[in-house]
């Protein structure tokens, strides 16, 4: 059976996971009466909650006596490490572009990686049935994008289709029959080259490990595409590092192929197959799995360096251990190093203190997803404010720069441009967008975006959309003014009292509600001035002999502002921490004691 290996790449929310759902249905993977959840490929709990793809996944369908292996990739630049690895496994890509929004930052990011590998994309103009769709304009923008990224003449002569993934059709003609995805599937078979198959020659087996998984029954599992030769169950093979050193010798205990959304055990696999192999103990992502006679590893795709870091340590607050089970520094260290092993875009190193670790990643979202997963696993952690990763070249300091694309109501564009300028950003383009909206494209230091998203939503009354992608490293742009407001800090331990919060409202707004546990040094709100202020949120009303009935019940508090995880770690200052537990997100000062804080400020 002939094989095609393809990846679907697109910007966030342009519809690639929905399109994969339709391919699975129309190829017969699901029975007619089988109940299938929407976005079947997004199996991770966080993926379903947030509506984004975080982890790359493989599925497989049969079409016209051929097997098509499809890899669904993340659309967010923070998970670019996943995308870069996946592209080494495929021979073609489907580039999905929203027919109204056009190419976005992450489209540019992923497409540049695909073009550099010599892949010839198939362009799908998706959501053409939307009222704001302008497929001709978007098609021209895609061509300009390819040209700006240095595409070859062969890559610029790309085939394209009009489609609606949600409605389950794709067609070469915008006014076509709009019945099914047959045109897309036939185009994949004709345009994408089959992998070079070497099952009939004597080439030894070799495969680059691309995805690491753990199974409760099968143990460690590595997935990749077989580059040469064939592999049989029980065969003795080895893992080799990118530098050519043997990591371990092991026996291939099981070989699994993808069939629909399931993995099926097979006795043998050949070059071109995407397989999962079990039996290794140490071999990991980017390593070569091969016959023991081989000495040269396969080339692995270089991964862009991380741009931000955070310090993660134990939770040492007075409430430590009350809500989580995994609180020891050893357990936290093991979990983070395991994450760095399977996710090569994450790097972990020992912190300055013996009980903290430095975690490096692509962006706040990637770090936030890792922390959210750890919370749900039962960990308690303390997390610092994100810091950008600088580079030194010829004695000069360079910092990461990101390209941001903002779609905003024209009324708010002036305020947005002013904030970008204040954060050392430079506006590249200002263009009218669909409706009464303006599209702003700018280059801005990564540190200028830390904590900006919440401010951006406030400035645009929640209607603005901001997308970002790593652009380059440039010389340091100078200091950026930080958060101007101070913190309201609790000076007492206990439960917050409604009466006390009500009479403190003129000092700022609160992050806590009445009845919540607080402790000295915990940040309970934001001061409306630029200095920190210690307050007593547990002070109750003094009782008298005469008390008006129902008076306390008439106190009406302003709703507390509840920060999400990524907002919280971006909101805090350098002398503050976020305390994470399975049930709570709290802000606190790094030094809980008031006298210690004053001493540190003098140093």
C-alpha positions as CSV (number, residue, x, y, z in Angstrom):
1,X,0.0,0.0,0.0
2,X,1.3,3.4,-0.9
3,X,2.0,5.9,1.9
4,X,1.7,9.7,2.2
5,X,2.8,11.6,5.3
6,X,1.4,15.1,5.7
7,X,1.2,17.7,8.4
8,X,-1.6,20.3,8.8
9,X,-0.3,23.7,9.8
10,X,-2.3,26.8,10.5
11,X,-2.7,29.8,12.8
12,X,-4.7,29.3,16.0
13,X,-8.5,28.9,15.3
14,X,-8.2,28.7,11.6
15,X,-9.9,25.3,11.6
16,X,-7.3,22.6,11.1
17,X,-8.5,20.2,13.9
18,X,-12.1,20.5,12.6
19,X,-10.9,19.7,9.1
20,X,-9.2,16.6,10.4
21,X,-12.4,15.5,12.1
22,X,-14.2,15.7,8.7
23,X,-11.4,13.7,7.0
24,X,-11.8,11.0,9.6
25,X,-15.5,10.9,9.0
26,X,-15.5,10.8,5.3
27,X,-12.7,8.3,5.0
28,X,-14.7,5.8,7.0
29,X,-12.7,5.8,10.2
30,X,-16.0,6.4,12.1
31,X,-19.1,4.4,11.5
32,X,-22.2,6.2,10.3
33,X,-24.0,5.8,13.6
34,X,-20.9,6.3,15.8
35,X,-21.1,9.3,18.1
36,X,-17.9,11.3,17.8
37,X,-17.0,14.3,19.9
38,X,-16.1,17.6,18.2
39,X,-12.3,18.1,17.7
40,X,-11.6,14.4,18.2
41,X,-7.9,15.0,17.8
42,X,-7.8,17.5,20.8
43,X,-7.9,14.7,23.4
44,X,-6.0,16.6,26.1
45,X,-8.2,18.2,28.8
46,X,-6.6,21.6,28.5
47,X,-6.9,21.5,24.7
48,X,-10.6,21.1,24.9
49,X,-11.0,23.8,27.6
50,X,-8.9,26.4,25.7
51,X,-9.9,25.4,22.1
52,X,-6.2,25.1,21.0
53,X,-3.9,22.3,19.9
54,X,-1.0,21.9,22.3
55,X,0.4,18.5,21.5
56,X,1.1,17.1,18.1
57,X,-0.9,14.0,17.2
58,X,-0.9,11.4,14.5
59,X,-3.9,9.8,12.8
60,X,-4.1,7.6,9.7
61,X,-6.8,7.1,7.0
62,X,-7.1,5.0,3.9
63,X,-8.1,6.6,0.6
64,X,-8.0,5.0,-2.9
65,X,-5.8,2.1,-1.8
66,X,-3.3,4.5,-0.2
67,X,-2.5,5.2,3.5
68,X,-2.4,8.9,4.5
69,X,-0.7,9.6,7.8
70,X,-1.9,13.0,9.0
71,X,-0.1,15.0,11.8
72,X,-2.2,17.7,13.5
73,X,0.2,20.4,14.8
74,X,-0.2,23.3,17.3
75,X,-0.9,26.6,15.8
76,X,0.6,28.8,18.6
77,X,4.2,29.9,18.3
78,X,4.9,29.0,21.9
79,X,4.6,25.3,20.8
80,X,6.9,25.8,17.8
81,X,9.2,23.0,19.1
82,X,6.4,20.6,18.4
83,X,5.9,21.9,14.9
84,X,9.6,21.8,14.0
85,X,10.0,18.2,15.1
86,X,6.8,17.1,13.3
87,X,7.9,18.6,9.9
88,X,10.9,16.2,9.8
89,X,8.4,13.3,9.7
90,X,6.4,14.4,6.6
91,X,6.7,14.8,2.9
92,X,4.1,17.5,2.4
93,X,2.0,20.1,4.3
94,X,-1.5,21.4,4.1
95,X,-1.4,25.2,4.9
96,X,-4.9,26.2,6.2
97,X,-5.7,29.9,6.1
98,X,-8.8,31.6,7.2
99,X,-10.4,33.3,4.1
100,X,-11.2,36.4,6.0
101,X,-8.3,36.8,8.4
102,X,-5.6,35.8,6.0
103,X,-2.0,34.8,7.0
104,X,-1.3,35.5,10.6
105,X,2.0,35.5,12.7
106,X,1.9,31.9,13.5
107,X,1.1,31.1,9.8
108,X,4.3,32.9,8.9
109,X,6.3,31.2,11.6
110,X,5.3,27.6,10.7
111,X,5.3,28.2,6.9
112,X,8.9,29.4,7.0
113,X,10.0,26.2,8.7
114,X,8.2,24.1,6.1
115,X,9.6,26.0,3.2
116,X,13.2,25.7,4.6
117,X,12.8,21.9,4.6
118,X,11.9,22.0,0.9
119,X,8.2,21.0,1.4
120,X,5.7,22.1,-1.2
121,X,2.5,23.2,0.6
122,X,-1.0,22.7,-0.5
123,X,-3.0,25.9,0.4
124,X,-6.5,25.5,1.8
125,X,-8.6,28.7,1.9
126,X,-10.8,27.7,4.8
127,X,-14.1,29.2,6.0
128,X,-15.0,30.7,2.6
129,X,-18.7,30.5,3.6
130,X,-18.2,33.3,6.2
131,X,-19.8,36.6,5.3
132,X,-16.5,38.5,5.7
133,X,-14.5,36.0,3.5
134,X,-12.3,37.5,0.8
135,X,-10.6,34.4,-0.7
136,X,-9.0,36.3,-3.6
137,X,-7.3,38.8,-1.3
138,X,-6.1,36.1,1.0
139,X,-4.7,34.0,-1.8
140,X,-2.7,37.0,-3.0
141,X,-1.4,37.5,0.6
142,X,-0.4,33.9,0.8
143,X,1.6,34.2,-2.4
144,X,3.3,37.4,-1.1
145,X,4.1,35.6,2.2
146,X,5.7,32.7,0.3
147,X,7.8,35.1,-1.8
148,X,8.9,37.1,1.3
149,X,10.0,33.8,3.0
150,X,12.3,32.9,0.0
151,X,10.1,30.2,-1.5
152,X,11.5,28.5,-4.7
153,X,9.6,28.7,-8.0
154,X,8.3,25.2,-7.4
155,X,7.0,26.2,-4.0
156,X,5.4,29.4,-5.3
157,X,3.5,27.4,-7.9
158,X,1.3,25.9,-5.1
159,X,-2.1,24.2,-5.6
160,X,-5.0,25.7,-3.7
161,X,-8.5,24.7,-2.8
162,X,-11.5,26.6,-1.4
163,X,-13.0,24.8,1.7
164,X,-15.3,24.9,4.7
165,X,-13.9,22.4,7.2
166,X,-17.0,22.7,9.4
167,X,-19.3,21.9,6.5
168,X,-17.0,19.1,5.3
169,X,-16.2,20.2,1.7
170,X,-13.3,21.4,-0.4
171,X,-13.3,22.3,-4.1
172,X,-11.1,23.7,-6.8
173,X,-13.8,26.1,-7.8
174,X,-15.3,28.7,-5.4
175,X,-18.7,28.1,-7.0
176,X,-18.3,24.3,-7.1
177,X,-20.6,21.6,-5.8
178,X,-19.4,21.8,-2.2
179,X,-20.3,18.1,-1.5
180,X,-17.3,16.5,0.2
181,X,-13.5,16.4,0.6
182,X,-12.7,14.2,-2.4
183,X,-10.9,17.0,-4.2
184,X,-8.6,17.5,-1.2
185,X,-7.8,13.8,-0.8
186,X,-7.1,13.3,-4.5
187,X,-4.8,16.4,-4.5
188,X,-2.8,15.0,-1.5
189,X,-2.2,11.8,-3.4
190,X,-1.2,13.5,-6.6
191,X,0.9,16.4,-5.2
192,X,2.6,15.0,-2.1
193,X,5.6,12.8,-2.9
194,X,5.6,9.3,-1.3
195,X,8.4,8.6,1.1
196,X,11.4,6.8,-0.2
197,X,10.8,3.2,0.7
198,X,13.8,0.9,1.1
199,X,12.1,-2.3,2.3
200,X,13.5,-4.2,-0.6
201,X,17.1,-3.2,-0.3
202,X,19.7,-4.0,2.4
203,X,19.8,-0.6,4.1
204,X,19.9,-1.0,7.9
205,X,17.0,0.3,10.0
206,X,17.1,3.9,11.2
207,X,14.5,6.3,12.6
208,X,14.6,9.7,14.2
209,X,12.6,9.8,17.5
210,X,10.2,12.7,17.3
211,X,7.5,12.3,19.9
212,X,7.8,10.8,23.4
213,X,4.9,9.3,25.3
214,X,4.4,7.2,28.4
215,X,1.8,4.4,28.6
216,X,0.7,2.8,31.9
217,X,1.1,-0.7,30.4
218,X,3.7,-0.3,27.6
219,X,6.0,2.2,29.4
220,X,8.2,4.5,27.4
221,X,7.1,5.0,23.7
222,X,8.9,6.9,20.9
223,X,7.2,7.9,17.7
224,X,8.9,8.8,14.4
225,X,9.1,8.0,10.7
226,X,11.3,5.1,9.6
227,X,13.9,6.6,7.3
228,X,15.6,3.4,6.0
229,X,15.2,-0.4,6.2
230,X,12.6,-2.3,8.3
231,X,12.0,-3.2,11.9
232,X,10.6,-6.4,13.4
233,X,9.2,-7.0,16.9
234,X,11.8,-8.4,19.2
235,X,14.7,-7.1,17.1
236,X,17.8,-5.9,19.0
237,X,18.4,-2.2,18.3
238,X,20.0,0.8,19.9
239,X,19.5,4.5,20.8
240,X,22.1,7.0,19.6
241,X,22.5,10.6,20.6
242,X,22.8,13.4,18.0
243,X,26.5,13.4,18.7
244,X,26.8,9.8,17.7
245,X,27.2,8.2,21.2
246,X,25.3,5.0,22.0
247,X,22.8,5.8,24.7
248,X,21.5,2.2,25.3
249,X,21.0,-1.1,23.6
250,X,17.5,-2.5,23.8
251,X,14.9,-4.9,22.3
252,X,11.9,-3.5,20.4
253,X,9.3,-5.0,22.6
254,X,6.3,-3.7,20.6
255,X,5.8,-1.9,17.3
256,X,2.6,0.2,16.8
257,X,1.1,1.7,13.7
258,X,-1.6,4.4,13.6
259,X,-5.0,3.4,12.3
260,X,-7.6,6.2,12.7
261,X,-7.3,7.5,16.2
262,X,-5.9,4.2,17.5
263,X,-2.6,2.4,17.6
264,X,-2.4,-1.1,16.3
265,X,0.3,-3.6,17.2
266,X,2.2,-5.0,14.2
267,X,5.0,-7.5,13.7
268,X,6.9,-5.5,11.1
269,X,7.2,-1.9,9.7
270,X,9.0,-0.5,6.7
271,X,10.6,2.7,5.6
272,X,8.1,5.5,5.3
273,X,5.8,4.2,8.1
274,X,5.2,6.4,11.1
275,X,5.5,4.1,14.1
276,X,5.7,4.0,17.8
277,X,8.4,1.7,19.3
278,X,8.5,0.4,22.9
279,X,11.3,-1.1,25.0
280,X,13.8,1.8,25.5
281,X,14.6,3.3,28.9
282,X,16.8,6.3,28.2
283,X,16.5,7.1,24.5
284,X,14.5,10.3,24.0
285,X,13.3,12.9,21.4
286,X,15.9,13.9,18.8
287,X,17.9,10.7,19.3
288,X,18.3,8.1,16.5
289,X,16.9,4.6,16.9
290,X,18.7,2.2,14.6
291,X,20.5,-1.1,14.0
292,X,23.5,-1.6,16.3
293,X,25.9,-1.6,13.4
294,X,25.2,2.0,12.5
295,X,27.6,4.7,13.8
296,X,26.2,7.9,12.2
297,X,23.0,9.5,13.7
298,X,20.3,11.0,11.6
299,X,20.2,14.8,11.4
300,X,17.7,16.4,13.7
301,X,16.0,19.7,13.1
302,X,17.6,22.5,15.1
303,X,15.1,24.1,17.6
304,X,14.8,27.8,18.0
305,X,16.2,28.9,21.4
306,X,13.9,29.8,24.3
307,X,13.0,33.4,24.8
308,X,11.8,33.6,28.5
309,X,12.5,31.9,31.8
310,X,10.9,31.6,35.2
311,X,12.1,30.4,38.6
312,X,10.0,27.6,40.0
313,X,10.4,26.5,43.6
314,X,8.6,24.9,46.6
315,X,5.6,26.6,48.1
316,X,6.8,27.9,51.5
317,X,3.8,30.0,52.4
318,X,1.9,29.5,55.7
319,X,-0.8,27.6,53.7
320,X,1.7,25.2,52.1
321,X,0.6,21.6,51.9
322,X,-3.1,22.2,52.7
323,X,-4.3,21.8,49.1
324,X,-1.8,19.7,47.2
325,X,0.0,16.4,47.8
326,X,3.2,17.0,45.7
327,X,5.2,19.7,47.6
328,X,8.8,18.4,48.0
329,X,11.5,20.0,45.9
330,X,12.8,16.6,44.8
331,X,9.4,15.7,43.3
332,X,9.1,19.1,41.5
333,X,12.6,18.7,40.1
334,X,11.9,15.2,38.8
335,X,8.7,16.4,37.1
336,X,10.3,19.3,35.4
337,X,13.3,17.3,34.1
338,X,10.9,14.7,32.7
339,X,9.1,17.6,30.9
340,X,12.3,18.9,29.3
341,X,13.0,15.3,28.1
342,X,9.8,15.0,26.1
343,X,9.4,18.7,25.2
344,X,12.6,19.9,23.7
345,X,11.4,23.5,23.5
346,X,11.5,23.5,27.4
347,X,14.9,23.6,29.1
348,X,15.5,23.2,32.9
349,X,18.6,24.1,34.9
350,X,19.4,24.3,38.6
351,X,18.5,27.7,40.2
352,X,20.7,29.8,42.5
353,X,19.2,28.3,45.6
354,X,19.2,24.6,46.1
355,X,15.4,24.4,46.1
356,X,14.6,26.3,42.9
357,X,14.9,25.6,39.2
358,X,15.2,27.8,36.2
359,X,12.7,26.8,33.4
360,X,13.2,28.2,29.9
361,X,10.5,28.3,27.2
362,X,9.1,30.0,24.2
363,X,6.5,32.2,25.8
364,X,4.1,32.8,28.7
365,X,1.5,30.5,27.2
366,X,3.8,27.5,27.0
367,X,5.1,28.0,30.6
368,X,1.5,28.6,31.7
369,X,0.3,25.3,30.2
370,X,3.1,23.4,31.9
371,X,2.2,25.0,35.3
372,X,-1.5,24.3,34.8
373,X,-0.8,20.6,34.1
374,X,1.3,20.4,37.2
375,X,-1.4,22.0,39.3
376,X,-3.9,19.4,38.1
377,X,-1.4,16.7,39.0
378,X,-1.4,17.8,42.6
379,X,1.7,20.0,42.8
380,X,2.1,23.1,44.9
381,X,4.7,25.6,43.5
382,X,6.0,29.1,43.8
383,X,6.7,30.9,40.5
384,X,8.6,34.1,39.7
385,X,7.8,36.8,37.1
386,X,8.9,35.8,33.6
387,X,12.3,37.2,32.4
388,X,13.5,37.4,28.9
389,X,16.6,35.4,27.8
390,X,19.3,37.8,26.5
391,X,22.2,37.0,24.2
392,X,25.6,38.6,24.1
393,X,27.3,39.2,20.8
394,X,30.6,41.2,20.4
395,X,30.1,42.5,23.9
396,X,26.6,43.9,23.2
397,X,23.3,42.7,24.7
398,X,20.7,41.4,22.4
399,X,17.1,40.7,23.3
400,X,14.2,38.7,21.6
401,X,11.9,40.7,19.4
402,X,8.3,39.5,18.5
403,X,6.1,40.4,15.6
404,X,2.6,41.2,16.8
405,X,-0.5,41.4,14.7
406,X,-3.4,43.3,16.3
407,X,-7.0,43.5,15.0
408,X,-8.8,46.2,16.8
409,X,-11.8,48.6,16.4
410,X,-10.5,51.7,14.8
411,X,-11.7,53.8,17.8
412,X,-9.1,52.1,20.0
413,X,-6.2,52.0,17.6
414,X,-4.6,55.3,18.9
415,X,-4.4,53.9,22.5
416,X,-2.9,50.6,21.3
417,X,-0.2,52.4,19.2
418,X,0.7,54.6,22.1
419,X,1.1,51.6,24.4
420,X,3.2,49.8,21.8
421,X,5.5,52.8,21.5
422,X,5.8,53.1,25.3
423,X,7.0,49.5,25.4
424,X,9.8,50.1,22.8
425,X,7.8,48.7,20.0
426,X,7.9,49.9,16.3
427,X,4.8,49.9,14.1
428,X,5.4,48.4,10.7
429,X,2.0,48.5,9.1
430,X,-1.4,50.0,9.8
431,X,-4.1,48.7,7.4
432,X,-7.9,48.7,7.4
433,X,-9.3,45.3,8.1
434,X,-12.8,43.8,7.8
435,X,-15.6,46.0,9.0
436,X,-14.6,49.1,11.1
437,X,-11.4,47.4,12.3
438,X,-7.8,48.3,11.9
439,X,-4.9,45.8,11.6
440,X,-1.7,46.9,13.3
441,X,1.6,45.0,12.7
442,X,4.5,45.9,14.9
443,X,7.8,44.6,16.2
444,X,8.2,44.8,20.0
445,X,10.6,43.3,22.6
446,X,9.4,40.2,24.3
447,X,9.8,41.9,27.7
448,X,7.4,44.6,26.5
449,X,4.6,42.0,26.1
450,X,5.0,40.5,29.5
451,X,1.9,41.6,31.4
452,X,0.5,43.6,28.4
453,X,-2.3,41.4,27.3
454,X,-4.6,42.2,30.3
455,X,-3.9,45.9,29.7
456,X,-4.6,45.5,26.0
457,X,-8.0,43.9,26.7
458,X,-8.9,46.8,29.0
459,X,-7.8,49.4,26.4
460,X,-9.9,47.8,23.7
461,X,-12.9,47.0,25.9
462,X,-12.3,43.2,25.4
463,X,-12.8,43.4,21.6
464,X,-9.2,43.4,20.5
465,X,-7.3,40.4,19.2
466,X,-3.5,40.2,19.6
467,X,-1.3,37.5,18.1
468,X,2.4,37.2,18.5
469,X,5.3,35.2,17.0
470,X,9.1,35.3,17.6
471,X,10.8,37.4,15.0
472,X,14.5,37.8,15.8
473,X,17.2,38.9,18.3
474,X,18.0,42.7,18.1
475,X,20.2,45.0,20.2
476,X,18.8,45.9,23.6
477,X,16.1,48.6,23.2
478,X,16.5,50.3,26.6
479,X,14.5,50.3,29.8
480,X,10.7,49.9,29.8
481,X,8.6,51.5,32.5
482,X,7.1,48.7,34.7
483,X,3.8,48.4,36.5
484,X,3.0,51.8,38.1
485,X,0.6,50.6,40.8
486,X,1.6,49.2,44.2
487,X,0.2,46.2,46.0
488,X,-2.2,45.8,48.9
489,X,-0.4,43.4,51.3
490,X,-2.1,41.6,54.2
491,X,-0.5,42.2,57.6
492,X,-2.6,39.5,59.4
493,X,-3.4,35.8,59.1
494,X,-7.0,34.5,59.1
495,X,-10.1,34.7,56.9
496,X,-10.9,37.9,55.0
497,X,-13.9,39.8,56.4
498,X,-16.5,41.6,54.3
499,X,-16.6,44.6,56.6
500,X,-12.9,45.1,56.4
501,X,-12.7,44.7,52.6
502,X,-15.6,47.2,52.2
503,X,-13.9,49.9,54.2
504,X,-10.6,49.3,52.3
505,X,-12.1,49.6,48.8
506,X,-11.1,53.3,48.5
507,X,-7.4,52.1,48.6
508,X,-7.7,50.0,45.4
509,X,-9.4,46.8,44.2
510,X,-9.1,43.2,45.6
511,X,-8.1,39.8,44.3
512,X,-9.8,38.0,47.2
513,X,-13.3,37.5,48.4
514,X,-14.7,37.4,52.0
515,X,-14.0,34.2,53.8
516,X,-10.7,33.4,51.9
517,X,-7.7,32.3,53.9
518,X,-4.9,35.0,53.9
519,X,-1.6,35.4,55.6
520,X,1.0,38.2,56.3
521,X,2.9,39.1,53.0
522,X,0.1,37.8,50.8
523,X,-1.0,40.3,48.1
524,X,-4.7,40.7,48.4
525,X,-5.2,43.5,45.9
526,X,-3.8,46.4,43.8
527,X,-3.2,49.8,45.5
528,X,-4.4,52.8,43.6
529,X,-1.1,54.5,44.1
530,X,2.4,53.4,43.1
531,X,3.6,52.3,46.6
532,X,2.9,49.1,48.5
533,X,0.5,49.4,51.4
534,X,0.0,46.9,54.3
535,X,-3.7,46.4,55.2
536,X,-5.8,44.4,57.7
537,X,-8.5,42.5,55.7
538,X,-9.6,40.5,58.8
539,X,-10.6,43.5,61.0
540,X,-14.2,43.0,62.1
541,X,-16.8,45.6,63.3
542,X,-16.6,46.4,67.0
543,X,-19.8,45.3,68.7
544,X,-22.0,47.7,70.7
545,X,-25.2,47.3,72.7
546,X,-27.2,48.9,70.0
547,X,-27.0,47.3,66.6
548,X,-29.2,47.9,63.6
549,X,-30.7,44.7,62.2
550,X,-29.4,43.8,58.8
551,X,-26.9,46.7,58.5
552,X,-23.9,44.4,57.7
553,X,-25.8,42.6,55.0
554,X,-26.3,45.9,53.2
555,X,-22.5,46.2,52.5
556,X,-22.0,45.6,48.7
557,X,-18.4,44.8,47.6
558,X,-17.0,45.4,44.2
559,X,-16.4,42.1,42.5
560,X,-12.9,40.7,43.1
561,X,-10.6,40.6,40.1
562,X,-9.6,36.9,39.6
563,X,-6.4,36.5,37.7
564,X,-5.8,33.5,35.5
565,X,-2.5,31.7,35.7
566,X,-0.8,33.4,32.8
567,X,-2.1,36.7,33.9
568,X,-0.9,36.2,37.4
569,X,2.7,35.3,36.5
570,X,2.8,38.3,34.1
571,X,1.2,40.7,36.6
572,X,3.7,40.3,39.5
573,X,6.9,42.4,40.0
574,X,10.4,41.0,40.4
575,X,10.0,41.0,44.3
576,X,6.8,39.0,44.1
577,X,5.8,35.3,43.5
578,X,2.7,33.4,42.4
579,X,1.7,30.6,44.8
580,X,0.1,27.8,42.8
581,X,-1.9,24.9,44.3
582,X,-4.5,22.5,42.8
583,X,-7.3,24.8,43.9
584,X,-5.8,28.3,44.3
585,X,-3.8,31.0,42.6
586,X,-2.4,33.5,45.1
587,X,0.0,36.4,44.8
588,X,2.6,37.1,47.5
589,X,5.7,39.0,48.3
590,X,9.0,37.0,47.9
591,X,9.8,38.0,51.5
592,X,6.7,37.6,53.7
593,X,8.1,39.4,56.7
594,X,7.6,43.2,56.5
595,X,11.0,44.0,58.2
596,X,12.8,41.6,55.8
597,X,11.2,43.3,52.8
598,X,12.5,46.7,54.1
599,X,15.9,45.3,54.6
600,X,16.1,43.9,51.1
601,X,15.0,47.2,49.6
602,X,18.0,48.9,51.1
603,X,20.5,46.4,49.6
